[in-house]
Amino acid sequence: MSAKEMFEKLGYELVFENKEVLRYRKKHLDVEFWKVYELVTGEKRKKFIKVSTVYDKPYLISLDLLQAINKQIEELGWK
């Protein structure tokens, strides 16, 4: 099963995708995968995963969501 299928099974929808950002959303919760580049050289610098609510409240991640996140990391080649 692909990461997208895993997220969809959990009720998330892929709402945005480009070279730097991949965003899944479920109601008021976003899971984002970010690639941040050095502005001057254009080299890859860091990769981030951001899980956030619209209201900036703490959110507990289920093991199923963690597995979907790990699968997405694998598919992005971030390992």
C-alpha positions in Angstrom: 0.0 0.0 0.0 1.3 3.5 -0.9 1.7 6.3 1.6 -1.1 8.2 -0.2 -3.4 5.2 0.2 -2.4 4.9 3.9 -3.3 8.6 4.5 -6.6 8.2 2.6 -7.5 5.2 4.7 -7.0 7.4 7.8 -9.3 10.0 6.3 -6.6 12.4 5.0 -6.7 14.1 1.6 -3.6 15.2 -0.4 -4.4 18.9 -0.8 -1.0 20.3 -2.0 2.1 19.0 -3.7 5.0 20.6 -5.4 8.8 20.1 -5.4 9.2 21.5 -1.9 6.0 20.7 0.0 3.6 17.8 0.3 0.5 18.4 2.4 -2.2 16.0 3.6 -5.3 17.4 5.5 -8.0 15.9 7.6 -10.5 18.4 9.0 -8.4 20.8 11.0 -5.1 18.7 11.0 -2.3 19.0 8.5 0.7 16.7 7.9 3.3 18.4 5.8 6.6 17.3 4.4 9.0 20.2 3.6 12.3 20.3 1.8 14.2 23.5 2.7 16.9 24.7 0.3 19.9 27.0 0.8 18.8 30.2 -0.9 22.2 31.2 -2.3 23.5 27.8 -3.6 20.2 26.0 -4.1 21.5 22.9 -2.3 19.2 20.7 -0.2 19.7 21.6 3.5 17.0 20.1 5.7 13.8 18.1 5.5 11.0 18.6 8.0 7.7 17.0 8.9 5.2 19.3 10.4 2.0 18.0 12.1 -0.2 20.8 13.2 -3.8 21.8 14.0 -5.4 24.9 12.7 -5.7 26.1 16.3 -2.1 25.2 17.2 -3.2 22.7 19.8 -1.2 19.6 20.7 -2.0 16.5 18.7 -1.2 12.9 19.6 -0.1 10.9 16.6 -1.5 7.4 16.3 0.7 4.5 15.3 -1.2 4.2 12.0 -0.5 7.9 11.2 3.2 7.3 12.2 3.3 4.4 9.8 1.9 6.5 7.0 4.4 9.3 7.7 7.3 6.7 7.7 6.0 5.3 4.4 5.9 8.8 2.8 9.5 9.4 4.0 10.5 6.2 2.4 8.7 7.1 -0.9 10.3 10.5 -0.9 13.7 8.9 -0.6 14.5 10.7 2.7 16.0 7.7 4.4 
